[in-house]
Amino acid sequence: MSLKVLVTGGAGYIGSVLVPELLARGHHVTVIDNFLFGQNSLAACCAYEKFDVVNGDARDVRILEKYVPKADIVIPLAALVGAPMCARDTVGCETLNRDAVLSILKLRSKDQRIMMPVTNSGYGIGESGKFCTEESPLRPVSLYGRTKVEAEAATLDAGNCITFRLATVFGMAPRMRIDLLVNDFTYRAVKDRFLSIFEPHFKRNYIHIRDVVRAFLHGIENFETMKNEPYNVGLSDANLSKLELCQKIKQHVPEFEFVESLDGEDPDKRDYIVSNEKIEKTGFKPQYSLDFGIQELVKGYRMISNNRYTNV
C-alpha cells in the first residue's frame, strides 16, 4: 500500500538513504529540510513523481501546518545531532530536537503515525557488565541526549508511534558524516594512519546506516504489532570499547597505529552496552556487519578527502 510519508531533515545522513528506499517502494515522500550543509543528497530523487521537497525549517509552524495533516506517517529526522554540535548551539538543539517534535504532535491527528529516531545515548553511563534494555533508566549525560529523551517521552505519551533508540550509526551515505565514531576512526586510519584515543575503555553499540533504514521499513510493515514502544536498534555483536573498535579497524587497515592518551578527555561521556533483543523478537535482524561497514568506509575515503562532511 502506498503511503504519504513526511520526513523532516530528509536530506541528512539517515534521510539521504531512507528517502530513496521509501520512494522505491512506491510511497509518496515529502521532505522538509533547510539544506544547512549545502548538500544535494536527494538530487536523484527528483526523478520520482511521488517526491516533493520543501526548502524550509522543520521548526517553522507555518510549514508544518501545511504538510503534517497530509501525511499518513511523519518521520522527524531533523535534529542537531551529537553532543559537540548541541553544546555549540544549545537553543537550536532544544528548539529542533525537542520543540519541533512537540509541534508535530500538536498538529497531527491521532490516526497519523509517528516513527521517530532517538538515541541510545540516553542511557548515559550504564552499569558495568549489564546490558541496557528499553526498561533501563535513562540518564543522558549531554544536552543532545536530554532533548532526545524528552522528545521520545512526549511521543510515546501521545501514542500511535514507534521510537527507535539508535546505536552509533556508521557507513557511507549520499550526505556523509565523518564525525560519527566508526566513520571518524576509520577516516583517521585511512588518512592519518594514527589516532590518540581518549578514554579508550568507554563502550557503546553500533549500527550500519542501511540497517537503520531497514528498521524504519520494518516498522512501517509491522506498525500495528510494534506501536507505542521504544526499540533499541544496534548490532548485538558490536558492543565495543573505543580500543576494541580500533583493533577491529586495524584488521582492515594494517598500517593503522593507535595509542591510549593520558591527556585530555572525550566530551561525550557515554559508556554502556545495549541489548537489541526486543526488536529482534519482532523479526528484525541487521544485515550489515561492522566489518562490512569498515570495508565500505575504506573505499569511500578514497573519494573523500576534506571535512565538509561533518556536523561540527
Helices and strands as residue ranges (DSSP letters): E 4-8, H 15-24, E 28-33, G 43-47, E 51-55, H 61-67, G 68-70, E 73-76, H 83-88, H 90-93, I 94-99, H 100-107, E 113-119, G 120-123, E 131-132, H 143-158, E 161-166, E 168-170, H 181-191, E 194-197, E 203-208, H 209-221, H 223-226, E 229-233, E 239-241, H 242-250, E 257-260, E 273-274, H 277-280, H 290-300
